[in-house]
């Protein structure tokens, strides 16, 4: 396994990271909403969100609310994580969501133009 596969495996092994990923796969949630739903401290939730975002397992989107304030919501950036047992050890495959790929393409094109 390479370093990225090890990081993903550690993330899905961590109870808090896994629960956060499962919840944002169901619906977009803000960090304060996740703090209320996940049995973890505020710093733990923010740290796990940062780690998951760095690994591209979750994506942050800024949403304006009715009062004109902007709040960050998190969504799953993957459809599935597969852990395979092979003759030479474990391998990890991440199925990225199609929407996430489109968002990345738009960002890339936006950065070029």
TORKOL-4160 file (C-alpha; in steps of 0.2 Angstrom, whole numbers, padded with zeros to 4 digits, m for minus):
113
<pt num="1" X="0000" Y="0000" Z="0000"/>
<pt num="2" X="0006" Y="0018" Z="m0004"/>
<pt num="3" X="0005" Y="0032" Z="0008"/>
<pt num="4" X="m0012" Y="0038" Z="0002"/>
<pt num="5" X="m0020" Y="0021" Z="0004"/>
<pt num="6" X="m0014" Y="0020" Z="0022"/>
<pt num="7" X="m0021" Y="0037" Z="0026"/>
<pt num="8" X="m0038" Y="0032" Z="0018"/>
<pt num="9" X="m0038" Y="0015" Z="0028"/>
<pt num="10" X="m0034" Y="0024" Z="0044"/>
<pt num="11" X="m0048" Y="0037" Z="0041"/>
<pt num="12" X="m0061" Y="0024" Z="0038"/>
<pt num="13" X="m0054" Y="0014" Z="0053"/>
<pt num="14" X="m0057" Y="0029" Z="0064"/>
<pt num="15" X="m0074" Y="0029" Z="0072"/>
<pt num="16" X="m0076" Y="0048" Z="0071"/>
<pt num="17" X="m0070" Y="0050" Z="0054"/>
<pt num="18" X="m0081" Y="0036" Z="0048"/>
<pt num="19" X="m0097" Y="0043" Z="0056"/>
<pt num="20" X="m0094" Y="0060" Z="0049"/>
<pt num="21" X="m0091" Y="0052" Z="0031"/>
<pt num="22" X="m0107" Y="0042" Z="0033"/>
<pt num="23" X="m0117" Y="0057" Z="0039"/>
<pt num="24" X="m0111" Y="0069" Z="0025"/>
<pt num="25" X="m0115" Y="0055" Z="0012"/>
<pt num="26" X="m0133" Y="0056" Z="0017"/>
<pt num="27" X="m0135" Y="0075" Z="0017"/>
<pt num="28" X="m0124" Y="0091" Z="0017"/>
<pt num="29" X="m0120" Y="0096" Z="0035"/>
<pt num="30" X="m0111" Y="0110" Z="0043"/>
<pt num="31" X="m0097" Y="0108" Z="0056"/>
<pt num="32" X="m0109" Y="0114" Z="0070"/>
<pt num="33" X="m0122" Y="0102" Z="0064"/>
<pt num="34" X="m0109" Y="0088" Z="0064"/>
<pt num="35" X="m0104" Y="0092" Z="0082"/>
<pt num="36" X="m0122" Y="0090" Z="0088"/>
<pt num="37" X="m0124" Y="0073" Z="0079"/>
<pt num="38" X="m0107" Y="0065" Z="0082"/>
<pt num="39" X="m0102" Y="0060" Z="0099"/>
<pt num="40" X="m0086" Y="0069" Z="0099"/>
<pt num="41" X="m0079" Y="0086" Z="0104"/>
<pt num="42" X="m0079" Y="0101" Z="0093"/>
<pt num="43" X="m0060" Y="0101" Z="0090"/>
<pt num="44" X="m0061" Y="0082" Z="0086"/>
<pt num="45" X="m0075" Y="0085" Z="0073"/>
<pt num="46" X="m0065" Y="0100" Z="0065"/>
<pt num="47" X="m0049" Y="0090" Z="0065"/>
<pt num="48" X="m0057" Y="0075" Z="0057"/>
<pt num="49" X="m0066" Y="0086" Z="0044"/>
<pt num="50" X="m0049" Y="0094" Z="0040"/>
<pt num="51" X="m0041" Y="0077" Z="0037"/>
<pt num="52" X="m0055" Y="0070" Z="0027"/>
<pt num="53" X="m0055" Y="0086" Z="0016"/>
<pt num="54" X="m0036" Y="0085" Z="0014"/>
<pt num="55" X="m0039" Y="0067" Z="0007"/>
<pt num="56" X="m0053" Y="0072" Z="m0004"/>
<pt num="57" X="m0065" Y="0061" Z="0005"/>
<pt num="58" X="m0076" Y="0076" Z="0009"/>
<pt num="59" X="m0079" Y="0092" Z="0000"/>
<pt num="60" X="m0083" Y="0109" Z="0008"/>
<pt num="61" X="m0096" Y="0120" Z="m0001"/>
<pt num="62" X="m0101" Y="0138" Z="0004"/>
<pt num="63" X="m0120" Y="0140" Z="0006"/>
<pt num="64" X="m0128" Y="0157" Z="0009"/>
<pt num="65" X="m0142" Y="0157" Z="0022"/>
<pt num="66" X="m0158" Y="0167" Z="0022"/>
<pt num="67" X="m0149" Y="0181" Z="0032"/>
<pt num="68" X="m0136" Y="0183" Z="0019"/>
<pt num="69" X="m0122" Y="0174" Z="0029"/>
<pt num="70" X="m0111" Y="0161" Z="0021"/>
<pt num="71" X="m0109" Y="0144" Z="0030"/>
<pt num="72" X="m0098" Y="0130" Z="0025"/>
<pt num="73" X="m0107" Y="0113" Z="0022"/>
<pt num="74" X="m0098" Y="0097" Z="0020"/>
<pt num="75" X="m0103" Y="0083" Z="0007"/>
<pt num="76" X="m0095" Y="0066" Z="0003"/>
<pt num="77" X="m0084" Y="0067" Z="m0011"/>
<pt num="78" X="m0083" Y="0048" Z="m0013"/>
<pt num="79" X="m0096" Y="0035" Z="m0018"/>
<pt num="80" X="m0087" Y="0020" Z="m0010"/>
<pt num="81" X="m0071" Y="0015" Z="m0002"/>
<pt num="82" X="m0066" Y="m0003" Z="m0006"/>
<pt num="83" X="m0053" Y="m0012" Z="0005"/>
<pt num="84" X="m0046" Y="m0028" Z="m0004"/>
<pt num="85" X="m0036" Y="m0042" Z="0003"/>
<pt num="86" X="m0024" Y="m0048" Z="m0010"/>
<pt num="87" X="m0009" Y="m0060" Z="m0010"/>
<pt num="88" X="0003" Y="m0046" Z="m0008"/>
<pt num="89" X="m0007" Y="m0037" Z="0006"/>
<pt num="90" X="m0021" Y="m0025" Z="0007"/>
<pt num="91" X="m0026" Y="m0012" Z="m0006"/>
<pt num="92" X="m0038" Y="0002" Z="m0005"/>
<pt num="93" X="m0049" Y="0009" Z="m0020"/>
<pt num="94" X="m0058" Y="0025" Z="m0018"/>
<pt num="95" X="m0073" Y="0027" Z="m0030"/>
<pt num="96" X="m0075" Y="0046" Z="m0032"/>
<pt num="97" X="m0092" Y="0053" Z="m0035"/>
<pt num="98" X="m0095" Y="0059" Z="m0053"/>
<pt num="99" X="m0101" Y="0076" Z="m0046"/>
<pt num="100" X="m0085" Y="0079" Z="m0038"/>
<pt num="101" X="m0075" Y="0075" Z="m0054"/>
<pt num="102" X="m0086" Y="0088" Z="m0063"/>
<pt num="103" X="m0083" Y="0101" Z="m0049"/>
<pt num="104" X="m0064" Y="0098" Z="m0050"/>
<pt num="105" X="m0064" Y="0100" Z="m0069"/>
<pt num="106" X="m0074" Y="0116" Z="m0067"/>
<pt num="107" X="m0061" Y="0122" Z="m0054"/>
<pt num="108" X="m0046" Y="0117" Z="m0066"/>
<pt num="109" X="m0054" Y="0126" Z="m0080"/>
<pt num="110" X="m0058" Y="0142" Z="m0069"/>
<pt num="111" X="m0040" Y="0142" Z="m0063"/>
<pt num="112" X="m0033" Y="0141" Z="m0081"/>
<pt num="113" X="m0045" Y="0155" Z="m0088"/>
